């Protein structure tokens, strides 16, 4: 049996994630959960968000910041890694 579900996770240490404002963490979680839900419906997560110079995809936060994801479809479970978070300056 194969595990074809999608999950998301931060690609950096939990203590780094905890350093971001709660509003930013909540927004990243909400959008990353939506990306996982869309991927579970068959939508390719590598086509969601804005392209970057590499293979990551940029997603804008409602507060004005943004974050980037990298999709790893060959892992099991399939992974959407949050590889960079840039909070808006007014929340720092």
Secondary structure, DSSP 8 states (H G I E B T S, - for coil): -----EEEEESS-HHHHHTS-HHHHHHHHHHHHHHHHHHHTT--GGGSSEE-SSS-EEEE-TTS-EEEEEEETTSSSEEEEEEEEE--GGG-
